[in-house]
Every structure is written in structure tokens, then in C-alpha cells.
Amino acid sequence: MTDGKGRGAVVTGAARRIGRQIAAGLAADGFGVVIADLAEVVGDEPAEALATAHGVTVVVQPVDVTA
């Protein structure tokens, strides 16, 4: 990817599976990441893990994009 230092990305469906891997890849490239997913599946664990592993800001935002 590219150098994401100082940039941010919002990833919907990022609490699980493919979305989580996309968020991890962006974090690894230096992007700050917003993990957006349904309230039932979003927890702080994915955010804490990415922030610790990659030294970036990660925010959890429960959201339902189906409506």
C-alpha cells in the first residue's frame, strides 16, 4: 500500500473477517483507523490490538449501514 502517516480511514464491517484484515493492513501502513460495525459485534479488543501492534490511533464506532 502507501504511507498513511497522518491520514485516516473508515472501514465498515471492520470488527470481523475481511473488514478486520483491511483495517489491520491500513494500520500497518500507518493510517489511523475507524472501526465501524454493528453495535453487537464491535468491542474495544480489535481497536486495542491494532493500536498496540501498529502505534496508530484506532477508534471504534458502532454503526448500522443497512438503513
C-alpha positions in Angstrom: 0.0 0.0 0.0 1.1 3.5 0.7 2.4 5.6 3.6 -0.7 6.5 5.5 1.0 8.5 8.2 -1.2 11.5 9.1 -4.1 10.0 7.2 -7.2 8.2 8.3 -9.6 5.5 7.0 -13.1 4.4 7.9 -13.7 0.7 7.5 -17.2 -0.6 7.7 -17.6 -4.2 8.8 -14.1 -3.9 10.5 -14.8 -5.9 13.6 -14.6 -9.2 11.9 -13.3 -11.2 8.9 -12.3 -9.3 5.8 -13.1 -5.8 7.2 -10.8 -6.5 10.1 -8.0 -7.6 7.8 -8.4 -4.4 5.7 -8.3 -2.3 8.9 -5.1 -4.2 10.0 -3.5 -3.6 6.7 -4.3 0.1 6.8 -3.0 0.4 10.4 0.2 -1.4 9.4 0.7 1.2 6.7 0.3 4.0 9.3 -3.3 5.0 8.8 -5.4 6.0 11.7 -8.5 3.7 11.5 -12.1 4.0 12.5 -13.6 0.5 13.0 -17.3 0.8 12.1 -19.6 -2.2 12.6 -22.8 -3.2 14.3 -23.0 -2.4 18.0 -23.5 -6.1 18.8 -20.1 -7.1 17.4 -17.9 -4.0 18.0 -15.8 -4.2 21.1 -12.6 -2.5 22.2 -10.4 -5.6 21.6 -9.9 -5.1 17.8 -9.0 -1.4 18.3 -6.6 -2.0 21.2 -4.9 -4.8 19.3 -4.4 -2.7 16.2 -3.3 0.4 18.1 -0.8 -1.5 20.2 0.6 -3.5 17.2 1.0 -0.6 14.8 1.2 2.6 17.0 -1.7 4.3 15.4 -5.0 5.8 16.6 -7.9 3.4 16.3 -11.4 4.4 17.1 -14.4 2.1 17.5 -17.7 3.5 16.1 -20.8 1.3 16.4 -22.9 1.9 13.2 -25.6 0.2 11.2 -25.1 1.0 7.5 -28.1 -1.2 6.3 -30.7 1.5 6.8 
